[in-house]
């Protein structure tokens, strides 16, 4: 099957539309206030409304109480919540198939994944104790190859049009989460880079 592609850190309606038209499966809207790509609830709703029904819309949260996550999902009409912090399994479990659980420490094991059995899928990002995604830093994707799951596993961290194929091949992941690698500046997606990314992924199977 073709790889799942998520374009994260979208802050503008036009970028969401371009990513969707090019074939993104998911787009990510960052609702973590300390992120350079953070957007208001009003802006998130505007972006979500522009592409709703054509792509899955993901809200990115960091250590946000579950009740607030659920409220935001419902208020904005989001499909999924990406939990990018240090959430307890019980908090993730409460969201069920609406959750994407992120791992920011390596190595990731099947035992770790099994603590979150009901999620939509998993995302493995660059290990960094201070930053929650969007680092642009590549890690050893091959360390994921031995990990299997019946849920999708997305790989993130320094992925761009030039290394997207390699990230998939080395990691054995179900798909990619791309952020800074298709930007002109933090939160500003570059249409030409987005187009190159999807061109590079044409014909790729995972």
N, C-alpha and C positions, 0 to 999 in steps of 0.2 A: 504494500500500500504506500501511498505517497506520505511524506513526513508531515506531521502537524507543524504549522508555523504560527507562532504568537509574536506579534509586534507590540512591545511594551513601552510604557512611558509616553504615551500619546497625550499631547496637550492642546492640539488644534483639530478642529473639525475637518479641515482639508486633508490633514495627514491620515485621519481615520478613514476618510473616503478613499484616498489613494491606496492605502494598505488593503482595504477591503476589496477594491476593484482588481488589485493585482493577485489576490488569492489568499490573503491571510485567513486563517481559521479562527484566530482569537486576537483581540486587541486588549491591551492592558491600560487602565486608568489608575494613576497612582494617587491614593488618598491618604498617604502618610505625610503629615505636615512638614517633616524635616527633610524630605526628599527635594532635590532641585527640580524634579518633574512633578511635584505635587500640584494638584488642581483643586479648585473649590467644588462643592457638591453641585452648584449651579452649572459650572463649566462641564463637569462630568455628565450631567443630565443632557446638556446641549449636544455633546459629542455622541452619547449613547443614542439619543433620539435620531441623529443623522444617519446612523448605520444599522439601527435595530432591525433584526430579521434577516440580515445579510451576513452577519458574523457574530460569534459569541463574544460577549463583552465581560471583561474581568476587572473587578475592583481589587487593587493591591493594598493590603493592610499590614501593619506591623504592631503586634501586641495590642490589638484593639479588642475590647470586651466583646464577647460573642453577640450580646444583645445589640450593640451598636453596629456590628457587621451585618447582622440580619436586617436591621432597620435601613441601613444604607442600600443593601441589595434590593429591598422592596421599594424604597423611595426612588431609586435611580433606574430600576428595572434592569439590574445587572444579572447575568447568567451565573457567574462564578465569583468566588472570593479567593484570591491568592494570599495565603497566610505566610508572610515573609519574616516573621519574628520567631519568638521562642514559645509559641503556643503549646499548651498541654494537650495531650491526645484527647482528653475529654472535651476541650474547646473545639478541636477540629472535628471530632465525632458529631458534635451538635449541629454542624453544618452539612454533614453527610456528603452526598454527591455534588453539592454546590461548592466544595472546597478543593483547592489545589494546595498541597502542603509543600513548602520550600525547605530544602536542606542546604545549609551554608557551612557545613563542616565535612571533612573527608576522613576516611573513606565512608561512603554510604553503603549500607548492607541491606540485604533482604529482610533481616530481622528488624531493622529500623523502620522500613516501609510497612512491615506487618503491624506496627503499632497504630497505623492509620488505615484500616481496612476498607472504610466506606467512602473514601474521597473520590473525586473525579479523576485525579492523577497527582503526579509528583513533579517537582522541578528541582534540579540540582544546580546550584550557582557557585560562583567563585567564593572560596572561604575568606571571610573578612569579618572580624568581630565588631567593627565600627560602622561598616557600610551595609546597607540593605539593598543590594542590587545596583545595576547601572554602573559597575566599576570599570568595565571595559578590559578587565584582566582575564587572560586565558589561564586555564588550569589543565591538569592531566586528565583529559576526557576519557582516556582509555581505562581509567580506574572504574568506570561505570559498566564496562562491557560484561563483567561477570554477574551483574545484578539484573534479574528479570522480574517482571511483574505483569499481572493481567490488566493493570491500569496503565495509562500512558505515562511515560517518563520523558520530560522535556529537559534539555540541557541548555544552560545559559552561561554567560561569562566571556566577554570579548569576541563574540561571534559577529562576523561581517560577511559581505558577499565573497570575499577571497577565501575564507576558511570554513564556510558553512558546510560544504560537502565533507570536508575532513572531520569536522566536529561530529557529524552523524556517523561517519564510517568508524571513527575511533571509539565513540561512546556506545554505539549500538542503541542509542536512544530512539524513542518514538517520534521525536520532533525537536524543534528549536524554539528558544525564547530569545528574541533579538531586540536590543535596545540601543545602546550607544553606537553600535557598529553601523547603523543606518541613519546617523544624525549629522547635521551641520553644526549644531550646538545642543546642549542639554535640553531635551524636550522638543526640539525642532527637527522633525524628520526630513531627510533629503530624498526627494522623489526619485532621483536618478539612482541613488544607492538602493532604495527599495526595489526598483525595477531590476537592477543587477542581481539582487539577492534572489528574487523569484525566477529570473532567467537561469541562474546557476543551479537552482533546485529542480528545474524541469527534467523529468525522466528519472529522478532519484526515487528509489524504493527503499523502504525500511522494514 
